[in-house]
Amino acid sequence: MARDDPSSNAKTAKLYRMVMDEHVCPYGVKSKWLLEAKGYTVEDHWLTTREQTDDFKAEHDVRTTPQTFINGERVGGYDALRVHFGDWKPEDQRAETSYRPVLAVFAVAAALALSLSAWAFDTPLTIRAGEWFVAFSMAMLAMLKLQDVEKFSSMFVGYDLLGRRFVPYAYAYPYLEALAAVLMAGHLLPQLSVPVALFIGTVGATSVFYAVYVQKREIKCACVGGSGSVPLGFVSLSENLAMIAMALWMIARPAFGL
């Protein structure tokens, strides 16, 4: 289907979406917003009952709503509308992997660390900011894992050398990572946080290196939880090496008078 010329005038679209007392379809709301953002005048048709919705689906031989019609032709639901306008790739053309969750974690962790450093020390660039960055990154990655420990553990035992031999470790890992991160952020109980970070970081780095660089396996990383699509490799290895480096720094920092 040819895309509409953004410069054309009097563009109209018909939108059919569910708007009921107990349910307003979120994709219908987003479809209306997207059409209006693209300069369309929207004929907004509400499907206010389940019977009305089912009749509409049967009439147009569709399985879901909302449905958008432009120039008399059915475009489809919200995802199809995004594809139509070139804002999104069709499902068969989308990348199987994405680093967006990891980049989001690191970006927010860095912003938090720099912000706190600027507040506490009147400058964002401090050693403490570096410590906070690592600790906050660990904490947020642990949080993503803790959203669904069952899914995380299933992915984790696929490559972790210890988790494969002792499954309870796979369930404990995100809690251990979160514990080490929280304690390290406040320089609390280093006698606990340092051994934990050293242990899980060393086992993790060894496991990732063996799976990716020795066995040459191409599998998804559990670093952002069980729903992530980040490939196992540099990111997961960096996470584990950062934990090791943070633990070693916590041991060495008193020697520098810090």
C-alpha positions in Angstrom: 0.0 0.0 0.0 1.4 3.4 -1.0 2.0 5.8 1.8 0.0 9.0 1.9 1.7 12.2 0.9 2.2 14.2 4.1 1.8 17.5 2.1 -1.7 16.6 0.8 -4.7 18.5 2.3 -8.0 17.3 3.7 -6.7 14.0 4.8 -9.3 11.9 6.5 -9.3 8.5 8.2 -12.0 6.3 9.7 -11.1 4.7 13.0 -13.2 2.0 14.7 -12.2 1.4 18.4 -13.6 0.1 21.6 -14.9 2.7 24.0 -16.9 1.1 26.8 -17.8 2.1 30.3 -15.4 -0.4 31.8 -12.8 -0.5 29.0 -11.3 2.0 26.6 -8.9 0.3 24.2 -5.4 1.9 24.7 -4.4 1.1 21.1 -7.5 2.9 19.8 -6.5 6.0 21.8 -2.9 5.8 20.4 -4.2 5.2 16.9 -6.3 8.4 17.0 -3.4 10.3 18.4 -1.0 9.0 15.7 -3.5 9.8 12.9 -4.0 13.4 14.2 -0.3 13.8 14.6 0.1 12.9 10.9 -2.4 15.6 9.9 -5.5 13.5 9.5 -9.1 14.4 10.4 -10.4 11.3 12.2 -13.9 10.0 11.9 -13.9 8.4 15.3 -16.4 5.5 15.5 -16.9 4.1 19.0 -17.7 0.4 19.5 -19.5 0.7 22.8 -20.7 -2.9 23.4 -19.2 -6.3 23.1 -21.9 -7.3 20.6 -21.2 -4.2 18.5 -17.5 -5.1 18.5 -18.1 -8.7 17.6 -20.4 -7.7 14.7 -17.7 -5.2 13.4 -15.1 -8.0 13.5 -17.3 -10.4 11.7 -18.3 -7.8 9.0 -14.7 -6.9 8.2 -13.2 -10.3 8.9 -10.7 -9.1 11.4 -9.7 -10.5 14.8 -8.9 -7.3 16.7 -9.7 -3.7 17.1 -8.9 -0.8 16.6 -9.1 -0.8 12.8 -8.2 2.2 10.6 -9.4 2.9 7.1 -7.7 5.4 4.8 -8.9 6.2 1.3 -11.4 3.4 1.7 -8.7 0.8 2.3 -8.2 -1.0 5.6 -4.8 -0.3 7.1 -5.3 -2.3 10.3 -4.5 -1.9 14.0 -2.1 0.4 15.7 1.1 -1.6 14.7 -0.1 -1.7 11.1 -0.7 2.0 11.2 2.8 2.7 12.4 4.2 0.5 9.6 1.9 2.3 7.1 3.5 5.7 8.1 7.0 4.3 8.1 7.4 4.7 11.9 8.0 1.0 12.5 9.2 -2.0 10.5 7.0 -5.0 9.7 7.4 -7.9 12.1 9.5 -10.0 9.6 11.9 -7.1 9.2 12.5 -6.3 12.8 15.9 -7.0 14.4 15.8 -10.2 16.6 18.0 -8.5 19.2 17.9 -5.1 20.8 20.4 -3.3 23.1 17.8 -0.6 24.1 17.1 -2.0 27.6 20.8 -2.1 28.4 21.4 1.4 27.0 18.5 2.7 29.0 19.9 1.2 32.2 23.3 2.6 31.7 22.1 6.0 30.6 19.8 6.4 33.7 22.4 5.1 36.0 25.0 7.5 34.7 22.5 10.4 34.9 21.7 9.6 38.5 25.4 9.2 39.5 26.4 12.5 37.9 23.4 14.3 39.4 24.1 13.0 42.9 27.8 13.8 42.6 27.0 17.4 41.5 24.7 17.8 44.5 27.1 16.3 47.0 30.4 17.6 45.7 29.5 20.5 43.5 30.9 18.7 40.5 29.5 15.7 38.5 32.9 14.2 37.7 34.1 12.5 40.9 35.3 9.0 41.9 32.1 8.7 43.9 30.1 9.2 40.7 31.9 6.3 39.1 31.1 4.1 42.1 27.5 5.1 42.0 27.3 4.5 38.3 28.4 0.9 38.7 26.2 0.3 41.8 23.1 1.9 40.2 23.7 -0.1 37.0 23.9 -3.4 39.0 20.8 -2.5 41.0 18.7 -1.7 37.9 19.9 -4.8 36.1 19.0 -6.9 39.2 15.6 -5.2 39.3 14.9 -6.3 35.7 15.8 -9.8 36.5 13.6 -9.8 39.6 10.5 -8.9 37.5 10.3 -12.6 36.5 12.8 -14.7 38.3 11.4 -17.9 36.8 12.1 -16.7 33.2 15.4 -15.3 34.2 16.6 -18.5 35.8 15.5 -20.5 32.7 17.7 -18.4 30.5 20.5 -18.2 33.1 21.0 -22.0 33.4 21.4 -22.2 29.7 24.9 -20.8 29.9 25.9 -20.2 33.6 28.3 -22.9 34.7 27.3 -22.9 38.3 23.6 -22.3 37.7 23.5 -25.4 35.4 25.0 -27.6 38.2 23.1 -26.0 41.1 19.8 -24.5 40.0 19.0 -22.7 43.3 21.9 -20.4 42.4 20.0 -19.2 39.3 17.1 -18.1 41.5 19.4 -16.5 44.1 21.6 -14.6 41.6 19.4 -11.5 41.1 18.9 -11.1 44.8 22.7 -11.4 45.4 23.3 -8.8 42.7 20.8 -6.4 44.2 22.2 -6.9 47.7 25.8 -6.2 46.6 24.6 -3.1 44.6 22.7 -1.5 47.4 25.5 -2.1 50.0 28.2 -0.8 47.6 26.2 2.3 46.8 26.4 3.3 50.5 29.7 1.7 51.3 27.9 -0.5 53.8 29.1 -3.9 55.0 32.0 -4.3 52.6 32.8 -7.6 54.3 29.6 -8.9 52.7 29.2 -6.9 49.5 32.7 -7.5 48.3 32.8 -11.3 48.5 29.3 -11.5 46.9 30.2 -9.2 44.0 33.6 -11.0 43.5 32.0 -14.4 43.5 29.0 -13.8 41.2 31.1 -11.6 38.9 33.9 -14.1 38.5 31.5 -17.0 37.9 29.4 -14.9 35.5 32.4 -13.6 33.5 33.9 -17.1 33.2 30.5 -18.6 32.1 29.9 -15.9 29.5 33.5 -16.1 28.1 33.2 -19.9 27.8 29.8 -19.9 26.2 30.5 -17.0 23.7 34.2 -17.1 23.0 35.0 -20.8 23.5 31.8 -22.6 22.5 30.9 -19.9 20.0 27.2 -20.1 21.0 24.6 -17.5 19.9 22.1 -17.2 22.7 20.2 -14.5 24.5 21.6 -12.9 27.6 19.6 -13.0 30.9 21.3 -9.8 32.0 18.1 -7.7 31.5 15.7 -10.4 32.6 13.9 -13.3 31.0 12.0 -11.1 28.5 15.1 -9.4 27.1 16.5 -9.9 23.6 20.1 -8.8 24.2 22.6 -11.3 22.8 24.9 -12.9 25.2 28.4 -11.4 24.9 30.1 -8.1 25.5 27.3 -6.6 27.6 27.0 -9.5 30.0 30.7 -9.9 30.2 31.0 -6.1 30.9 28.4 -6.4 33.7 30.3 -9.1 35.4 33.7 -7.5 34.9 32.3 -4.3 36.4 31.2 -6.1 39.5 34.7 -7.6 39.9 36.3 -4.2 39.4 33.9 -2.6 41.9 34.7 -5.2 44.5 38.5 -4.9 43.9 38.1 -1.1 44.1 36.3 -1.4 47.4 39.2 -3.4 48.8 41.8 -1.0 47.4 40.2 2.4 48.1 41.4 2.7 51.8 45.0 2.5 50.5 44.3 5.7 48.5 42.8 7.4 51.6 39.3 7.4 50.1 
